[in-house]
Amino acid sequence: MGFNENYVAGFDACPTWAPVLGYMGAAICIIFANWGAAVGTWKCGLGLCGMGISHPNGIIKNLIGIIMAGVLGIFGLIVSIILGGGITGPDENGMATYSQFNGWSDFAAGLCCGATCLAAGYATGIAGETSILAVGVRAMGNKHRQSRGAPGGVGDDFDEGDAGKLYIAGVTILSFAGALGLYGFIVALIIASTPGYYCSAN
């Protein structure tokens, strides 16, 4: 059967390589997002373990950085599932149905979410490690000051004092660092939900 005008138009708009763009967008999204989540978890984990040696009571409440870093990986997972589910295969005639428009749109959505989550992961990790260590150092300084006037020193349940202010500041910084990934996630969802078109030989 020869190519008619509809087939030629469909081939131009829906080349066989178009799904590669969609799959690349999904892959880039999950890889970069998990990369950012891993870096954030790594850096915050270092700070948490370093602080926990001298101030073990502060470990639980300073897990916020690791939790926020892990959320970035979830962003990438959600967008990747959406992008992968929207890729269509050939029709019963063997003609490609996934258009270049959809391919480039999905590629842009994956890059948008993945790159922003990667940047947010680095910001979360560096800021989280620094703030966690700072809270621990300040809390131990307050403990030493309190132990001077107490016979036999003070136990682990001491008053952290103004170390709580550093903690609040650290949580605020982590919130804005994690918001970078949220912005990319929202924009990626908007791009992925943009109505595209699919080619047909009929």
Backbone as a chain_set.jsonl record, in Angstrom:
{"seq": "MGFNENYVAGFDACPTWAPVLGYMGAAICIIFANWGAAVGTWKCGLGLCGMGISHPNGIIKNLIGIIMAGVLGIFGLIVSIILGGGITGPDENGMATYSQFNGWSDFAAGLCCGATCLAAGYATGIAGETSILAVGVRAMGNKHRQSRGAPGGVGDDFDEGDAGKLYIAGVTILSFAGALGLYGFIVALIIASTPGYYCSAN", "coords": {"N": [[0.857, -1.187, 0.0], [0.67, 2.156, -0.909], [1.996, 5.369, 0.165], [-0.203, 7.848, 1.14], [-1.426, 11.246, 1.249], [-2.173, 11.71, 3.917], [-0.663, 9.844, 5.315], [1.93, 10.732, 4.816], [1.893, 13.259, 6.047], [1.424, 12.433, 8.661], [3.784, 11.009, 9.162], [5.708, 13.011, 9.064], [4.988, 14.605, 11.268], [4.976, 12.794, 13.327], [7.552, 11.208, 13.825], [9.472, 8.127, 13.945], [11.375, 8.287, 15.923], [10.426, 9.978, 17.864], [9.313, 9.045, 20.389], [11.662, 8.658, 21.823], [12.382, 11.118, 22.896], [10.409, 11.505, 24.844], [10.902, 9.342, 26.592], [13.513, 9.969, 27.326], [13.048, 12.349, 28.706], [11.58, 11.383, 30.921], [13.537, 9.722, 32.059], [15.67, 11.508, 32.609], [14.398, 13.116, 34.46], [13.857, 11.418, 36.737], [16.438, 10.546, 37.326], [17.992, 12.904, 37.818], [16.456, 14.053, 39.876], [16.583, 12.102, 41.906], [19.31, 12.131, 42.243], [19.731, 14.698, 43.307], [18.244, 14.32, 45.681], [19.789, 12.333, 46.877], [22.243, 13.653, 47.305], [21.422, 15.685, 49.063], [20.5, 14.116, 51.237], [22.879, 12.842, 51.916], [24.63, 14.997, 52.691], [23.149, 16.221, 54.777], [22.965, 14.023, 56.44], [25.632, 13.638, 57.19], [26.037, 15.974, 58.725], [24.125, 15.502, 60.732], [25.046, 13.14, 61.998], [27.513, 14.084, 62.901], [26.709, 16.04, 64.73], [25.253, 14.462, 66.494], [27.078, 13.083, 68.049], [27.951, 14.688, 70.185], [25.592, 15.865, 70.992], [23.156, 14.11, 71.371], [20.404, 14.252, 71.911], [19.336, 16.019, 70.13], [18.931, 14.805, 67.708], [16.514, 13.724, 66.606], [14.73, 15.901, 66.068], [16.214, 17.262, 64.202], [16.06, 15.817, 61.906], [14.672, 16.874, 59.861], [15.929, 17.968, 57.597], [16.851, 15.728, 56.15], [14.43, 14.495, 55.588], [13.207, 16.419, 53.93], [14.974, 16.371, 51.81], [14.518, 13.814, 50.812], [11.952, 14.091, 49.794], [12.333, 15.345, 47.368], [13.128, 13.323, 45.632], [10.702, 11.981, 45.433], [9.173, 13.826, 44.015], [10.424, 13.664, 41.483], [9.838, 10.992, 40.879], [7.022, 10.974, 40.622], [6.563, 12.721, 38.422], [7.999, 11.36, 36.431], [6.555, 8.972, 36.195], [4.143, 9.972, 35.197], [4.999, 11.063, 32.733], [6.052, 8.78, 31.441], [3.742, 7.232, 31.239], [2.295, 8.595, 29.348], [3.358, 8.14, 26.863], [2.886, 6.802, 23.705], [2.615, 3.886, 21.642], [3.15, 2.456, 18.284], [0.37, 2.359, 15.932], [-2.189, 0.02, 14.784], [-1.495, -0.212, 12.154], [1.174, 0.064, 12.133], [2.12, 2.603, 12.171], [3.651, 5.462, 13.624], [2.366, 7.091, 16.501], [2.967, 8.926, 18.396], [3.702, 12.227, 18.758], [6.1, 14.763, 17.645], [5.678, 17.107, 19.006], [4.543, 16.269, 21.466], [6.729, 14.81, 22.362], [8.86, 16.687, 22.675], [7.632, 18.305, 24.555], [7.313, 16.578, 26.768], [9.995, 16.015, 27.232], [10.947, 18.537, 27.989], [9.449, 18.91, 30.324], [10.436, 16.849, 31.966], [13.132, 17.614, 32.178], [12.827, 20.068, 33.434], [11.723, 19.451, 35.992], [13.647, 17.591, 36.954], [16.149, 19.0, 36.896], [15.69, 21.198, 38.597], [15.137, 19.885, 41.005], [17.596, 18.701, 41.41], [19.235, 20.946, 41.857], [17.92, 21.92, 44.133], [18.441, 19.834, 45.873], [21.233, 19.999, 46.313], [21.293, 22.538, 47.538], [19.713, 22.068, 49.801], [21.225, 20.092, 51.09], [23.75, 21.325, 51.662], [23.002, 23.623, 53.14], [21.537, 22.343, 55.139], [23.423, 20.639, 56.445], [25.192, 22.545, 57.531], [23.498, 24.072, 59.231], [22.594, 22.127, 61.031], [24.95, 21.286, 62.334], [25.623, 23.747, 63.473], [23.53, 24.161, 65.297], [24.037, 22.068, 67.09], [26.592, 22.776, 68.1], [26.025, 25.226, 69.333], [24.14, 24.434, 71.252], [25.678, 22.743, 72.872], [27.469, 24.594, 73.884], [25.764, 26.104, 75.488], [25.154, 24.138, 77.31], [27.579, 23.716, 78.641], [27.871, 26.2, 79.89], [25.725, 26.151, 81.667], [26.472, 24.019, 83.256], [28.479, 24.974, 84.844], [27.502, 26.239, 87.115], [26.183, 24.213, 88.359], [26.208, 21.586, 90.656], [28.11, 18.737, 90.001], [27.551, 18.941, 87.34], [25.353, 18.986, 84.394], [22.724, 16.929, 83.056], [21.718, 15.053, 80.094], [19.27, 16.163, 79.5], [19.209, 19.045, 79.225], [18.727, 22.642, 79.132], [18.479, 23.943, 75.987], [18.554, 26.578, 75.314], [19.281, 29.506, 73.462], [19.854, 28.038, 71.216], [17.689, 27.051, 69.954], [16.793, 29.132, 68.367], [18.611, 29.137, 66.288], [17.916, 26.701, 65.197], [15.301, 27.182, 64.243], [15.897, 29.1, 62.306], [17.431, 27.502, 60.6], [15.53, 25.611, 59.72], [13.836, 27.298, 58.311], [15.511, 28.117, 56.211], [15.915, 25.619, 54.967], [13.316, 25.144, 54.14], [12.887, 27.038, 52.099], [14.9, 26.247, 50.373], [14.058, 23.687, 49.645], [11.73, 24.439, 48.383], [12.487, 25.204, 45.856], [12.677, 22.846, 44.356], [9.986, 22.165, 44.453], [8.809, 24.179, 42.928], [9.799, 23.575, 40.352], [8.605, 21.074, 40.081], [5.851, 21.69, 40.01], [5.687, 23.278, 37.671], [6.546, 21.396, 35.811], [4.425, 19.568, 35.912], [2.418, 21.172, 34.843], [3.393, 21.588, 32.243], [3.439, 18.932, 31.326], [0.742, 18.347, 31.339], [-0.25, 19.808, 29.282], [-2.367, 19.948, 26.498], [-1.638, 17.765, 23.888], [-1.071, 16.346, 20.623], [-1.923, 13.459, 18.677], [-0.831, 11.364, 16.102], [-2.518, 9.945, 13.294], [-3.293, 7.501, 10.874], [-5.653, 7.597, 9.615]], "CA": [[0.0, 0.0, 0.0], [1.494, 3.349, -1.009], [1.765, 6.447, 1.117], [-1.034, 8.954, 0.671], [-1.094, 12.527, 1.872], [-2.329, 11.604, 5.362], [0.472, 9.094, 5.835], [3.118, 11.578, 4.769], [1.747, 14.267, 7.083], [1.607, 11.762, 9.935], [5.181, 10.648, 9.316], [6.461, 14.232, 9.363], [4.658, 15.08, 12.604], [5.204, 11.713, 14.291], [8.635, 10.314, 13.398], [9.646, 6.952, 14.799], [12.277, 8.597, 17.03], [9.793, 10.913, 18.808], [9.217, 8.524, 21.762], [12.947, 8.769, 22.524], [12.347, 12.363, 23.656], [9.596, 11.285, 26.03], [11.614, 8.464, 27.527], [14.651, 10.716, 27.864], [12.515, 13.272, 29.701], [11.262, 10.624, 32.13], [14.787, 9.246, 32.655], [16.382, 12.654, 33.159], [13.66, 13.588, 35.628], [14.059, 10.561, 37.907], [17.868, 10.48, 37.646], [18.432, 14.157, 38.435], [15.745, 14.258, 41.138], [17.173, 11.211, 42.906], [20.671, 12.629, 42.473], [19.591, 15.785, 44.268], [17.815, 13.757, 46.957], [20.918, 11.615, 47.464], [23.211, 14.639, 47.803], [20.842, 16.314, 50.241], [20.524, 13.149, 52.325], [24.285, 12.621, 52.271], [25.178, 16.131, 53.428], [22.425, 16.371, 56.046], [23.334, 12.883, 57.276], [26.939, 13.936, 57.784], [25.842, 16.952, 59.79], [23.366, 14.899, 61.82], [25.93, 12.233, 62.734], [28.507, 14.886, 63.601], [26.073, 16.675, 65.882], [24.759, 13.45, 67.419], [28.138, 12.619, 68.948], [27.979, 15.507, 71.395], [24.237, 16.312, 71.364], [22.258, 13.079, 70.825], [18.991, 14.6, 72.071], [18.874, 16.858, 69.029], [18.916, 14.056, 66.446], [15.179, 13.518, 66.038], [14.147, 17.122, 65.501], [17.034, 17.721, 63.081], [15.857, 14.945, 60.747], [13.87, 17.6, 58.873], [16.694, 18.141, 56.37], [16.855, 14.465, 55.421], [13.07, 14.284, 55.084], [12.968, 17.331, 52.81], [15.768, 15.898, 50.682], [13.843, 12.649, 50.258], [10.759, 14.521, 49.047], [12.743, 15.697, 46.001], [13.064, 12.096, 44.846], [9.291, 11.678, 45.178], [8.77, 14.706, 42.911], [10.9, 13.07, 40.234], [9.116, 9.742, 40.63], [5.665, 11.278, 40.157], [6.613, 13.272, 37.061], [8.469, 10.319, 35.522], [5.438, 8.058, 35.95], [3.188, 10.66, 34.314], [5.579, 11.175, 31.395], [6.133, 7.453, 30.843], [2.402, 6.747, 30.923], [1.719, 9.31, 28.208], [4.02, 7.76, 25.608], [2.107, 5.798, 22.983], [3.325, 3.112, 20.632], [2.566, 2.488, 16.936], [-0.997, 1.856, 15.795], [-2.298, -1.308, 14.175], [-0.874, -0.164, 10.833], [2.608, 0.238, 12.293], [2.469, 4.016, 12.077], [3.891, 6.108, 14.911], [1.281, 7.967, 16.944], [3.507, 9.889, 19.363], [4.164, 13.335, 17.931], [7.252, 15.533, 18.097], [5.193, 18.08, 19.989], [4.459, 15.587, 22.753], [8.072, 14.413, 22.755], [9.599, 17.838, 23.198], [6.939, 18.756, 25.76], [7.676, 15.672, 27.865], [11.42, 16.198, 27.499], [11.082, 19.785, 28.741], [8.889, 18.697, 31.658], [11.382, 16.05, 32.731], [14.316, 18.42, 32.461], [12.425, 21.116, 34.374], [11.611, 18.88, 37.333], [14.9, 16.974, 37.36], [17.213, 19.977, 37.136], [15.381, 21.989, 39.79], [15.305, 19.024, 42.179], [19.035, 18.54, 41.607], [19.706, 22.178, 42.498], [17.352, 21.977, 45.479], [19.138, 18.845, 46.692], [22.511, 20.581, 46.74], [21.017, 23.623, 48.482], [19.232, 21.462, 51.042], [22.321, 19.385, 51.752], [24.762, 22.244, 52.201], [22.397, 24.426, 54.205], [21.144, 21.462, 56.226], [24.601, 20.223, 57.206], [25.712, 23.686, 58.293], [22.581, 24.459, 60.302], [22.556, 21.063, 62.039], [26.176, 21.4, 63.129], [25.565, 24.991, 64.248], [22.624, 23.94, 66.434], [24.734, 21.224, 68.05], [27.659, 23.537, 68.751], [25.425, 26.232, 70.218], [23.512, 23.736, 72.367], [26.725, 22.279, 73.79], [27.98, 25.777, 74.573], [24.822, 26.419, 76.561], [25.266, 23.092, 78.331], [28.777, 23.985, 79.436], [27.622, 27.368, 80.736], [24.833, 25.736, 82.741], [27.144, 23.062, 84.146], [29.415, 25.668, 85.747], [26.856, 26.538, 88.388], [25.444, 23.059, 88.863], [27.096, 20.562, 91.221], [28.104, 17.497, 89.233], [27.209, 19.2, 85.943], [23.968, 18.775, 83.972], [22.535, 15.726, 82.249], [21.388, 15.254, 78.677], [18.032, 16.933, 79.391], [19.504, 20.418, 79.605], [18.044, 23.688, 78.375], [19.287, 24.338, 74.83], [18.639, 28.039, 75.271], [19.098, 30.175, 72.174], [20.112, 27.138, 70.094], [16.421, 26.901, 69.252], [16.687, 30.165, 67.337], [19.368, 28.635, 65.135], [17.128, 25.622, 64.601], [14.211, 27.799, 63.469], [16.499, 29.694, 61.113], [17.815, 26.417, 59.703], [14.322, 25.051, 59.108], [13.363, 28.279, 57.323], [16.395, 28.008, 55.041], [15.611, 24.355, 54.304], [12.007, 25.27, 53.492], [13.044, 27.767, 50.843], [15.731, 25.428, 49.488], [13.192, 22.637, 49.106], [10.704, 25.036, 47.525], [12.999, 25.251, 44.486], [12.235, 21.622, 43.703], [8.528, 22.206, 44.332], [8.487, 25.035, 41.788], [10.029, 22.798, 39.14], [7.601, 20.011, 40.043], [4.573, 22.263, 39.576], [5.793, 23.672, 36.267], [6.618, 20.161, 35.024], [3.064, 19.041, 35.809], [1.667, 22.027, 33.916], [3.859, 21.297, 30.892], [3.026, 17.581, 30.955], [-0.714, 18.308, 31.147], [-0.637, 20.595, 28.115], [-2.926, 19.054, 25.477], [-0.838, 17.548, 22.688], [-1.834, 15.683, 19.581], [-1.403, 12.169, 18.269], [-1.012, 11.169, 14.674], [-3.306, 8.798, 12.871], [-3.248, 7.292, 9.427], [-7.002, 7.733, 9.073]], "C": [[0.895, 1.241, 0.0], [1.126, 4.389, 0.025], [0.857, 7.492, 0.482], [-0.676, 10.203, 1.456], [-1.19, 12.455, 3.388], [-1.15, 10.867, 5.999], [1.722, 9.975, 5.882], [3.063, 12.637, 5.853], [1.973, 13.655, 8.456], [3.062, 11.413, 10.18], [6.022, 11.871, 9.67], [6.22, 14.7, 10.789], [4.987, 14.051, 13.676], [6.301, 10.783, 13.785], [8.816, 9.167, 14.384], [10.538, 7.236, 16.002], [11.652, 9.513, 18.073], [9.658, 10.341, 20.223], [10.525, 8.59, 22.544], [12.963, 10.03, 23.392], [11.554, 12.19, 24.95], [10.29, 10.422, 27.058], [12.839, 9.149, 28.123], [14.193, 11.708, 28.929], [12.201, 12.568, 31.009], [12.54, 10.17, 32.839], [15.567, 10.384, 33.302], [15.722, 13.129, 34.444], [13.98, 12.738, 36.858], [15.529, 10.511, 38.306], [18.323, 11.74, 38.369], [17.76, 14.386, 39.781], [16.325, 13.364, 42.236], [18.62, 11.592, 43.208], [20.645, 13.753, 43.509], [19.178, 15.282, 45.645], [18.966, 13.037, 47.654], [21.957, 12.575, 48.038], [22.693, 15.311, 49.071], [20.86, 15.391, 51.449], [21.936, 12.924, 52.836], [24.824, 13.762, 53.144], [24.47, 16.319, 54.778], [22.752, 15.219, 56.994], [24.685, 13.073, 57.932], [26.811, 14.916, 58.95], [25.131, 16.354, 60.989], [24.236, 13.969, 62.662], [26.999, 13.003, 63.497], [27.936, 15.554, 64.825], [25.681, 15.649, 66.931], [25.813, 12.93, 68.376], [28.106, 13.371, 70.267], [26.591, 15.908, 71.878], [23.206, 15.323, 70.816], [20.781, 13.421, 70.946], [18.453, 15.443, 70.921], [18.737, 16.123, 67.712], [17.529, 14.041, 65.812], [14.642, 14.784, 65.372], [14.961, 17.665, 64.333], [16.984, 16.77, 61.886], [15.123, 15.655, 59.62], [14.606, 17.766, 57.554], [16.701, 16.879, 55.52], [15.478, 14.177, 54.839], [12.803, 15.162, 53.86], [13.787, 16.941, 51.589], [15.106, 14.698, 50.022], [12.61, 13.0, 49.441], [11.121, 14.855, 47.601], [12.734, 14.472, 45.102], [11.634, 11.704, 44.512], [8.757, 12.553, 44.055], [9.16, 14.099, 41.57], [10.16, 11.798, 39.879], [7.732, 10.005, 40.053], [5.68, 11.767, 38.715], [7.055, 12.206, 36.068], [7.363, 9.321, 35.195], [4.431, 8.682, 34.996], [3.714, 10.719, 32.886], [5.635, 9.812, 30.714], [4.773, 6.902, 30.451], [1.772, 7.433, 29.721], [2.341, 8.968, 26.865], [3.25, 6.622, 24.959], [2.956, 5.119, 21.92], [2.666, 3.218, 19.259], [1.139, 1.955, 16.939], [-0.997, 0.505, 15.103], [-1.685, -1.37, 12.777], [0.646, 0.002, 10.912], [3.067, 1.675, 12.198], [2.642, 4.615, 13.476], [2.757, 7.067, 15.246], [1.756, 9.057, 17.908], [4.195, 11.007, 18.587], [5.426, 13.981, 18.501], [6.847, 16.544, 19.164], [5.142, 17.462, 21.375], [5.848, 15.219, 23.267], [8.852, 15.558, 23.368], [8.953, 18.372, 24.47], [7.317, 17.887, 26.958], [9.153, 15.798, 28.222], [11.648, 17.449, 28.343], [10.555, 19.629, 30.165], [9.848, 17.893, 32.529], [12.627, 16.827, 33.112], [14.011, 19.484, 33.505], [12.393, 20.572, 35.797], [12.951, 18.333, 37.817], [15.978, 17.979, 37.718], [16.946, 20.809, 38.388], [15.512, 21.159, 41.06], [16.781, 18.764, 42.46], [19.615, 19.761, 42.319], [19.193, 22.282, 43.929], [18.037, 20.976, 46.407], [20.477, 19.357, 47.193], [22.294, 21.682, 47.768], [20.569, 23.067, 49.831], [20.368, 20.792, 51.805], [23.327, 20.317, 52.4], [24.194, 23.07, 53.349], [22.024, 23.562, 55.402], [22.322, 21.036, 57.081], [25.115, 21.352, 58.086], [24.809, 24.045, 59.467], [22.528, 23.405, 61.403], [23.786, 21.133, 62.94], [26.156, 22.641, 64.005], [24.665, 24.835, 65.466], [23.32, 23.103, 67.505], [25.815, 21.97, 68.807], [27.082, 24.542, 69.746], [24.793, 25.58, 71.445], [24.559, 23.261, 73.37], [27.373, 23.443, 74.52], [27.085, 26.177, 75.722], [24.899, 25.385, 77.677], [26.476, 23.342, 79.237], [28.571, 25.176, 80.371], [26.722, 27.009, 81.913], [25.53, 24.818, 83.742], [28.11, 23.74, 85.124], [28.799, 25.926, 87.114], [26.11, 25.382, 88.983], [26.413, 22.018, 89.414], [26.992, 19.257, 90.431], [27.726, 17.681, 87.782], [25.728, 18.981, 85.662], [23.906, 17.533, 83.097], [22.219, 16.065, 80.802], [20.132, 16.097, 78.492], [18.263, 18.37, 79.861], [18.737, 21.39, 78.722], [18.948, 24.142, 77.221], [19.425, 25.842, 74.697], [18.401, 28.586, 73.875], [19.483, 29.298, 70.983], [18.843, 26.891, 69.289], [16.225, 27.938, 68.167], [17.452, 29.749, 66.081], [18.596, 27.531, 64.422], [16.002, 26.178, 63.728], [14.75, 28.43, 62.188], [16.891, 28.618, 60.112], [16.628, 25.8, 58.998], [13.769, 25.999, 58.039], [14.198, 28.214, 56.045], [16.09, 26.739, 54.265], [14.27, 24.417, 53.569], [12.122, 25.968, 52.143], [13.93, 27.003, 49.864], [14.902, 24.323, 48.855], [12.115, 23.175, 48.186], [11.177, 25.136, 46.082], [12.576, 24.014, 43.713], [10.732, 21.601, 43.504], [8.112, 23.06, 43.148], [8.667, 24.271, 40.472], [9.018, 21.688, 38.968], [6.268, 20.53, 39.514], [4.611, 22.628, 38.1], [5.854, 22.435, 35.363], [5.23, 19.54, 34.864], [2.231, 19.856, 34.832], [2.068, 21.719, 32.473], [3.361, 19.929, 30.431], [1.529, 17.484, 30.697], [-1.179, 19.152, 29.978], [-1.18, 19.677, 27.031], [-2.02, 18.973, 24.246], [-1.704, 16.976, 21.575], [-1.119, 14.411, 19.172], [-1.749, 11.939, 16.809], [-1.835, 9.922, 14.394], [-3.261, 8.702, 11.347], [-4.603, 7.478, 8.795], [-7.37, 9.203, 8.878]], "O": [[1.791, 1.351, 0.837], [0.084, 4.305, 0.675], [1.141, 7.968, -0.617], [0.275, 10.204, 2.238], [-0.381, 13.069, 4.084], [-0.698, 11.223, 7.087], [2.47, 9.963, 6.859], [4.068, 12.896, 6.515], [2.621, 14.255, 9.314], [3.53, 11.515, 11.314], [6.942, 11.78, 10.482], [7.153, 15.149, 11.455], [5.251, 14.417, 14.821], [6.003, 9.67, 13.354], [8.361, 9.241, 15.526], [10.476, 6.516, 16.999], [12.292, 9.802, 19.084], [9.868, 11.078, 21.187], [10.517, 8.58, 23.775], [13.5, 10.012, 24.5], [11.963, 12.66, 26.011], [10.274, 10.725, 28.251], [13.167, 8.935, 29.29], [14.87, 11.889, 29.941], [12.511, 13.08, 32.084], [12.625, 10.223, 34.066], [16.068, 10.24, 34.417], [16.402, 13.5, 35.401], [14.335, 13.276, 37.907], [15.843, 10.441, 39.494], [18.968, 11.659, 39.415], [18.398, 14.855, 40.724], [16.533, 13.815, 43.363], [19.093, 11.388, 44.326], [21.428, 13.76, 44.458], [19.692, 15.751, 46.66], [19.106, 13.118, 48.874], [22.489, 12.344, 49.124], [23.436, 15.484, 50.037], [21.192, 15.816, 52.555], [22.163, 12.826, 54.042], [25.403, 13.521, 54.203], [25.121, 16.549, 55.797], [22.812, 15.41, 58.208], [24.871, 12.714, 59.094], [27.396, 14.718, 60.016], [25.478, 16.651, 62.132], [24.176, 14.001, 63.891], [27.357, 12.626, 64.613], [28.602, 15.631, 65.857], [25.764, 15.925, 68.128], [25.469, 12.383, 69.424], [28.22, 12.773, 71.337], [26.422, 16.255, 73.047], [22.46, 15.659, 69.896], [19.975, 12.928, 70.157], [17.239, 15.565, 70.758], [18.455, 16.748, 66.69], [17.385, 14.314, 64.62], [14.155, 14.737, 64.242], [14.444, 18.457, 63.546], [17.778, 16.904, 60.955], [14.967, 15.094, 58.535], [13.984, 17.713, 56.493], [16.569, 16.953, 54.298], [15.368, 13.672, 53.722], [12.239, 14.697, 52.87], [13.352, 17.151, 50.457], [15.129, 14.577, 48.797], [12.261, 12.287, 48.5], [10.3, 14.668, 46.703], [12.371, 14.569, 43.93], [11.371, 11.159, 43.44], [7.973, 12.087, 43.228], [8.352, 14.025, 40.644], [9.881, 11.548, 38.707], [7.314, 9.34, 39.105], [4.908, 11.291, 37.883], [6.527, 12.156, 34.957], [7.243, 8.875, 34.054], [3.922, 8.014, 34.095], [2.975, 10.458, 31.937], [5.301, 9.697, 29.535], [4.651, 6.191, 29.454], [0.821, 6.914, 29.138], [1.89, 9.463, 25.832], [2.992, 5.598, 25.591], [3.89, 5.707, 21.374], [1.722, 3.99, 19.087], [0.746, 1.199, 17.828], [0.058, -0.085, 14.864], [-1.391, -2.454, 12.273], [1.322, 0.072, 9.886], [4.267, 1.945, 12.15], [1.877, 4.313, 14.392], [2.252, 7.772, 14.372], [1.019, 10.001, 18.196], [5.151, 10.765, 17.85], [5.777, 13.783, 19.664], [7.595, 16.799, 20.109], [5.632, 18.045, 22.343], [6.114, 15.306, 24.466], [9.434, 15.423, 24.444], [9.652, 18.841, 25.368], [7.608, 18.404, 28.037], [9.518, 15.697, 29.394], [12.435, 17.435, 29.29], [11.146, 20.157, 31.108], [10.05, 18.22, 33.699], [13.121, 16.714, 34.234], [14.844, 19.77, 34.365], [12.973, 21.167, 36.705], [13.349, 18.578, 38.956], [16.652, 17.828, 38.737], [17.867, 21.095, 39.153], [15.953, 21.673, 42.088], [17.177, 18.623, 43.617], [20.389, 19.627, 43.266], [19.929, 22.68, 44.832], [18.195, 21.244, 47.598], [20.821, 19.173, 48.36], [23.021, 21.759, 48.759], [21.001, 23.546, 50.879], [20.459, 20.914, 53.026], [23.71, 20.122, 53.554], [24.821, 23.202, 54.4], [22.172, 23.987, 56.547], [22.24, 21.065, 58.309], [25.437, 21.137, 59.254], [25.293, 24.294, 60.571], [22.427, 23.747, 62.581], [23.673, 21.049, 64.163], [26.615, 22.605, 65.146], [24.995, 25.321, 66.549], [23.205, 23.397, 68.695], [25.944, 21.817, 70.021], [27.586, 24.688, 70.86], [24.896, 26.109, 72.552], [24.353, 23.363, 74.58], [27.787, 23.291, 75.67], [27.56, 26.543, 76.797], [24.73, 25.717, 78.851], [26.39, 23.193, 80.456], [29.041, 25.164, 81.509], [26.922, 27.498, 83.025], [25.216, 24.836, 84.932], [28.509, 23.137, 86.12], [29.475, 25.844, 88.14], [25.458, 25.537, 90.016], [27.341, 21.609, 88.717], [25.893, 18.742, 90.222], [27.588, 16.7, 87.051], [24.938, 18.808, 86.589], [24.896, 17.135, 82.482], [22.419, 17.19, 80.345], [19.945, 16.69, 77.429], [17.596, 18.848, 80.778], [18.17, 21.008, 77.698], [20.042, 24.66, 77.446], [20.338, 26.321, 74.023], [17.457, 28.194, 73.19], [19.444, 29.768, 69.846], [18.899, 26.566, 68.102], [15.571, 27.671, 67.159], [17.0, 29.978, 64.959], [18.62, 27.438, 63.195], [15.778, 25.705, 62.614], [14.144, 28.313, 61.122], [16.707, 28.794, 58.908], [16.701, 25.495, 57.807], [13.294, 25.557, 56.993], [13.661, 28.251, 54.938], [16.012, 26.77, 53.037], [14.11, 23.816, 52.506], [11.521, 25.534, 51.161], [13.735, 27.099, 48.652], [15.031, 24.053, 47.661], [11.634, 22.461, 47.306], [10.352, 25.152, 45.168], [12.164, 24.108, 42.557], [10.245, 21.078, 42.501], [7.169, 22.715, 42.435], [7.806, 24.313, 39.593], [8.61, 21.384, 37.847], [5.633, 19.891, 38.675], [3.677, 22.323, 37.358], [5.278, 22.432, 34.275], [4.899, 19.04, 33.789], [1.43, 19.301, 34.079], [1.217, 21.604, 31.591], [2.915, 19.774, 29.294], [1.087, 16.633, 29.924], [-2.377, 19.214, 29.702], [-0.513, 18.707, 26.672], [-1.682, 19.992, 23.644], [-2.927, 17.112, 21.594], [0.099, 14.287, 19.294], [-2.839, 12.286, 16.352], [-1.836, 8.97, 15.174], [-3.198, 9.71, 10.643], [-4.713, 7.515, 7.57], [-8.474, 9.509, 8.429]]}, "num_chains": 1, "name": "protein.A"}
